[in-house]
Amino acid sequence: MRPFGIDHPLSRGAFALGVLLALGGCATPGAFDGRGGASDPAGTPPVDASAAPVAPAARSEAAATQPSNPAAARYVFPGTFGSSGTVGSIVVTNPVAPRTLDLTQRPDDIWDRVRTGFAIPNIDTPLVAEQQAWYLSHPDYLRRAVDRSSLYLFHVVQELNKRGMPTELALLPFVESAYNPMAYSRAHASGMWQFIPGTGKTYNLKQDWWRDERRDVLASTDAALNYLQTIYEMHGDWHLALASYNWGEGSVKRAIERNQAAGLPTDYLSLAMPDETRNYVPKLQALKNIIANPQAFGVTLPKIDNEPYFVAVERTRDIDVRTAARLANMTLEDFRALNPSFNRPVIRASTGTPLLVPAGREDEFRNGLANEGQLATWQAHTVARKETVEGIAARYGMTAAALREVNGLGAKGHVRPGQGLLVQKKGAGDVNLRFASFNPPTDDGALLTTAIQTSAIYQVKRGDTLASISRATGVSIEQLRTVNHLKGNQIALGQKLQVSRATPPTSAVKSRKLVAPVRGISGKSSAARAADAGSRSQTRQAAAKRQ
């Protein structure tokens, strides 16, 4: 990761912040940028985690012994001033004093509970100051991530406390995904903990036509903490465990062995590793510093109650997503935020996955489940031998066109024995296909976008257009352009196009309530918008992550 000069827009913002508040640093990308997860700010060069590991820069004895938070940590960074390109230096101080916490009282704010559980040793390096500057120069992005976390933070902290694990780990989803359970990377990592498919299966996260538990709030949190415990026990060091979470435990083990063979220290700061991993723990440390004493950074965190936001409710019948949201008195978007793992517009009881509803609404929801007549208008059908689209459609009172649309089969798509299809229940009446389409509209219907992780190649035939290919494959025109690097609508006969099925949307997740904004930080909303744009174009390269 290369530092920006002072003439870069982000650097100018961070430099001004450092002058005004004496807290900033060089504005380099990284914090909340998802190279540890599922985002990448616009203008940030992607980090190739497969590139040769970079040896840690030489550190002076003074720098190595500088105190962590609290600090009076003073760092000097190279830079350029103004348009003349004059080389100079930036001096950054970080006078962060510790907060006083009353351990005799139960915190009423989840942030105090997080602070009392901090247990991972601090690191103090220039990279931490750089990451702090990045956070502080993107206040809108930071605020949105904090707002999203308000739905899930109590549960994560509760689970960490049960296991006796450091509460710094509750901040890890900020680094991985900005606490977005729908985040999805090009390396196929999914969910707020960013599991790739293989590691998800290793930790019993089901991924099938109906659901992807890597996005499930309860299941993915349990799996992530199990994995973190495993790699901590492997290394006996949380910094090395975090590096393993990002880079892979095998890669960290080999880096340790190389240093041992060379007679070098084997701590996190001494290992040679890719830039992404080199910046990974500093991102977490920077966020920890801000959360530990937000006032020192001019930040006001919104109060998040130290109490459950949601309750899990079991059910015994299939239910439509729309019906479940209505019975819980929630919008589709809010329901999806708590139940993001489901790929289809109907939730099968056989999955055994409980539904999450806001605390205080569980009785209303249970009563609705008990008293509602028909909960589901859709059901599953497994294609038998010799069955056709037309025959299956007629059996369930649908048209062949509707069956193809719902299941993303394309205008002339066929079915094969054993294939699963979504079909209308008999007697369901007029069902709105908009809420069942394989590739639904981008408004409320987008909440039901499937997470099927298949990739296929389509060869352009005579008469094809991007629009006709989009209809045939269920992949939007915009996705076709993005995946295949097309600048317009021009395609050539015989051209091969990648037609990956729709990936989970990275739509914003609403917070638990209207919360106070993060105040006291200077920063342009355009920078935050650029960060959000990067979030939607994830460039995480660590395909070996958690393998």
N, C-alpha and C positions, 0 to 999 in steps of 0.2 A: 504494500500500500504506500504510494508516494505522497508526501506532504504537499499541500498547495502553497504557493507563494502568497504574499500579502495582497497581491493584485487580483487574486481569485475572489469572486463574490462571497463565498462562504468564509474565506480567510479574513476578508475585511470585516464581516460581521463579528467574527470571534475576536479579532484584534480590538475592535471598538469595545466589545464586552469586557475584554481584559483590562483595557484602560479605565473604563468607567467603574467596574466592580472589583478590579484586581483579582479576578477569579478565573479568567479564561485561559486559552491556549491556542495553538495552531489549529485551524479548522480543517481537520481531515475527516473524510467520510468514515463511517463505521458504526456508530451507535444507532441502534434501531434500524440499521440498514439491511439486516437480514442476510448478509453473507454468512452470518451465523444462523440464518433462518430464511425468510421469504420476502425480502425486499432489497432494493438497491437504488439509492438516490440517483436521480438523473445527473449525468455529468461525472459520475464516479466510475473510474476504470475498474472492470471486473477483476476480482482476485482469483487466480487459478490455483486451487488447492492442490492440484496434481503437480504443480511446478516444483522444482527442486527446493527443499527446505532452506530457509534463510537462517544463517547463524545469528545469534543475538549480538546486538551491537555492544562494543566494549563499554563497560560501566565503571565510572570512577568509584573509589571506595566510599567517597562522600555520598554519591548518588545511591549506592546500594544500601546505605544505612539511613537514608532520609526517613523520617517518620511517615506513617500512613495517615489516614484521617483520624484525629486532628493533625493538621499539617501547618506549616509555614513553609511549604515546599516551594522551592524556587527553581524554575526551569528556564533554560535559554534555548530558543529555537532559531535556526537560520531562516532568513526570509528576505523579501525585497520590499522596498518602500516606494509607493507611487509608481508612476509610469516611467520614471527614469531608469528603473531597474537597479537602483543602488542597493548593494548587498548590505544587510545589517543584521540585527538580532532582535528577537522579541523576548522580553523578560516577563515571566508570568509568575505571580505568587498565588498561593492557594491557602489562605488563612482560614481553615475550617476548624472550629472549636467543637468539642463533643457536646451533645445535648444531655440534659439531666433527665433520666427516666425513673419514674416511681414504680418499683417492682412489687410494691405491696398492694397495688390496685390493679384490677383487671382493666386493660385498655378498652376504651369504647371506640377507638379508631384503629382500623386494621394496620395502619402504618406504624403505630407505636408497637403493636404486636410483632410486626416484621422486625423492627429495630431491636427489640429485646432478644430476638433469636439469632442475631448476627454472630457467626462463629468461625467463618473462614478467615484465615490471616489476610491482612491487607497487603497489597503490593503498591509501591510508589515508584512509578516510572514516568517518563515523558509521555508514553502512549496513553496513560490514564488521563493526564491533563488534556491531551488531544481529544480523547473521546468525550470528556466533560464538555469541552467547547462545542463539540458537535451537538450533543444533547441540547445545550443551552441556546444554540443558534437555530434550533428547530422547535420552537415552543408549541406551535399548533400541532405538529406531529406528536410531540411528547404528550400533549393534553389528550389527543384522541386515543393514544395507546393506553394512557392511564384510565380514561373513561371506559374503554373496552374491558380493562382488567377488573373493573368494579364488580362484574358479574361472577368472576371466577376466583378472585384472589383469596377470599375467605376459605374456600374449599382447599386450595393449594396449600395455604399456610396450615390449615387444620391437619392435613395429611402429613406435612413435614413434621409438625409437632408430635403427632402420634408415633412417628418413626425416630424421633430424636435427631432429625437432620437439620442442618443450618438453614435459616430462613432466607439467606441470600439466594437460595435456589428458587424461591418464589419469584425472583426477578429475572430468572433465566428466560421465560417465555417473552419478556420484553425484547431480549436480544435475538431470540430465535424467530419470532413472528409478530412482534408488537402486540402480543396477546390476541391474535386473530386466529380462531380455531378453523377458519376456512382458508388460511394461507397455504399456498401450494407452490413448490419450487420446480425449476427445470430439472433438478435431480430427482423429481418425484417424491420429495419429502412433503409431508402433509400434516396439518394440524398445528396447534399452538406450540407443541413440543417438537415438531418437525421430524417425525419418524419417516425413514424411507421404507418401502414395502417389505424388504427382507427382514430388517430389524423389527418392524412392527409384528411380523409373523412370529419371530423368535420370542417376543414378549406377549404373545397370545392376543394380538389385536386383529380381529376378524376384518377381512377385506373381501367383499363379494358384491354381487349385483345389487343387493338391498342396502348395504351399509358399509361404511369405512370407519372402523373404530379408532383409527389414528386421529380422527376429528372428534371423537366422543370425549366429552369433558372428563367424565369419571374414569373411563377405561384408559385413556391416553395419559392422564396424570398418574394413575397407579403404575402403568408400564414405565413411564419416564423415571419415576422415583425408584422403582425396582432396578432399572438399568444404572442409574446414578449410584445406587448403593453397591451394585456389583463392581463397577469400575473404581469406586473409592476403596473397596476392600482389596482390589487388585493392586492399587498403588499406595494406599495409606496416605494419600495427599489429595486435598480437594482441587488444587490447581491442576494437578496432573489428571484428575478425574474429569475436570471440565475440558481440558485439552483433548482427552479421549472422546468425550461426547461430541466434540466438533470434528476431530481429525480421525478418530478410530483408535480403539485401544491397542490394536496391533502396531499402528504407526508410532504411537507414543512409546510402546515397549521397545521397538527397534531404535528409536532415537535415544532412549535411556541406555540401551546396550552399547550404542556407538560412543556415547560419552564415557561410559564405564571403561570401555576398551582403551580410550584415549587418556584416562586418568582425570577426566573433567567432572565437575559437579553435575548432578542429575535432577536438579530442581527445575521448575517450569521456566524460569527466566534464563536458564543456562542451556536449554535444549535448542537445537536447530529445527525449525519447523516452518511451514508455509506462512505467508503473511496473514492469511485469514485466521489461523490458529494463534499466531503471535498477538493479534489484536483482540482475540475472543475474550480472554479473562480481563484485560483492561476495560473492555466495554462493560462487563458486569461490575467491575470495581468502580468505574465512573458513575454508573447508575446508583450503586450502593452509597457512594459519597453524597450524591444529591439527595437520596431518600433519607440518609442518616441525619442530615442537617439542611433541609431545603431553604431555610431562611438565610443561611450564609451564602446561598447562590441566588437569592432574590426570587425563589420559587415558592408559590403557595400551592400545596397539594390539596386536591378536593378531599373532603372527609369521606371515608368509606367505612360504613358501620362494621364493627367487629361482631358480625352475626351472619348466619347463613342467608345467602340471597335466594337459593333455590332449594326445593325439596324433590326427592325422587319418588315417583308414583308407579307402581306396578300395574299391569293390565293383563287381561286374558283374551282379548279380542283384537283382530286387526282394526286399524283405524286410519282414516285419511289424515294427512298432515293438516289440511284446512280445517277438518272437524276438530282435531285435537287443539289447534290454536283457538278456535271459537269457544270450545268448552273451558279452556283455561283463561278466557277473556283476554287474549293476547293477539297482537297483530302477527301475521305470518313471519315477518322479519324478526320480531322479538322471540317468537317460538323457535325459529330456526337458530337464533343465537345461542339458545340453551340446548338445542337438540340438533347439532350440525352434522351428525354422522350419517343421517339417512339419505340415501341416493334417490329414492322413489317417492311418489306422492302418497303412497300408502305404507304404513309402518306395520310390519307383521308381528303378531304376538309371539310367534315361534322363535324370534331372535332373542327373546328374553331380556331385551334392553329396556330398562325403565325410562319413563319420560320425565324430564325435569320441568317443573313449573315454579313460578315465584313463590317464596315462602308466604303463607297466609292464604294462598289460593288452592291449596291441595284438597281441601274438603269440597269446595265448589267443583273442582275438576273430577274428583271421585264420584260425586253425585251425578255429574253429567255423564260419566262413563256408564253408570248403572242405569240411568233413566233414558238415555238416547236409544232410539230404536236401531237404526242401521248406522254403524260407525264408519264403514268402509264401502266405497263405491267401486273399488278396484281390487283385483285379486291376481294371483299368479297362475300361469298355465305353462306346463312343460310340454313341448312339442313332441308328439308321437310320430312313429314312422308313417310315411306317406301323407302326413297332414300338410296342408297348404295354407297360405295366408288367407286366401278367400274362404276356405272351409272353416278355419278357426274364427274368423271374423263373423261369419254367419251363425256359428254356434253360440256366440255371446251377444248377438244382436248389434254388431258393429259393422261399419263398412271396412273394406280392405284398406282404403286410404287412411282411415282413422287409426287402424291397428298399426299400420306402417309408421304413421306420424308419432304415435305414442312411444313406439319402441325403436325409433331411429333407424328404420330398415331401409330408408331411401325409397324413391318412387317405384322402383322395380325390384326391391329387395326380396330375397327368399328366406325361408327358415330351414333349420336342420334339426334332426331328432335330438332330443335332450336339451334344446335351447329353451331358456326361460323367457316368457313374454308377460307383459302387463296387459290384462284384459278387463273389460268392464264387467262388473257383477250383473248377473241376470236380475232384471227388475229394478235396476238402479235408476232408470229413467234417463233424462237428458244430462249427460255428464260433460262438464266443461273441459275440453281437451287442453285448453290453455294451461291448466294446472297439472297436466300429466305428460306434456310433450318432452321427448328426449332432450331437445334443445329449445327450451321455452323462451319467451320474450325476456327483455332485460329489466322489466319492472318487478312486480311481486313474483311473477313466474320464475324469475331468475333464482329465487330461493330454492327451487327444486332442481337446479341443474345437476346432472349426474356427475359422479366422480369416477366413472369407468376409466381405467388407466391403460387403455389399449392404444396402439399406434399402428396405422396401416398406410399403405402406399396406394394412391389412385393415379392411374395413367389416363391422361386427357385423351378423350375420343372426339371424333368429328362432331361438331355442333355443340360441344360442351362450353359452358361459361362458368365463371365463378359462382354465379347465382344458382345454376342448375347443379353444380357439384355440391354446393352448400346444402341444397334441398335433399340431394341423394345421400349425403353422408352424415347429415345432422351437425355439421361443423359450420359455425358462422363464417361469413365472408371475411370479417375482420380477423378471425383466427387463422383462416387460410392464408391471408396476406402475411400475418405476423410469423407464423410457423415456417412459411416457405420463402420469406424475405421478398415478397412481391411489392413493387412500388405502386402498381395500379391494378387494373383488371385484366391485363393482357396475359394470356396463357397460350402455349403452342401445342399443336397436335403431337401426341406422344410424350409430352412432358410429364414427369412423375412428381406428384404432389404428396406431401405428408398430410394425412387427414386424421390427426389425433383427435379422439373424442373430447367432448367438452370437459374442461377441468373445473374444479370448484371455484366459484366466484370469490373474489377477495372483497366483497362488499363490507362496508363498515358495520360493526356490531354496536348497537346502542348500549349506553351505560345503564346502570340500574335506576338512575334517577337524574334529574337535572342537577349538575354539580357545578361548584364554583370553578371558573377557569384558572389555569395556571397563570399567575400574574407576576409582574415585576421582571420579566425577561424581555429584552429587546430582540426582535427578530422579524423578518419579513415573511408574510404568509406565502409568498412565491417559493421560498425555500422549502417550506413544509409541503407545498403542492408538488414540488419536484421530488421530495422524498416519497410522497404517496404514489407518484407516478412510478418511481423506482420499485415501490412495493408490489405494483402490479406486473412488473417486468423482472421478476426474480432472476438473479444471475448467479445463484450459488453454484459453485463448481465442485464442491466436495462430494463427488459421487461415492467416495469410500467412507462417507460419514457413518459412524456407528455401525461399521461392518466388522 
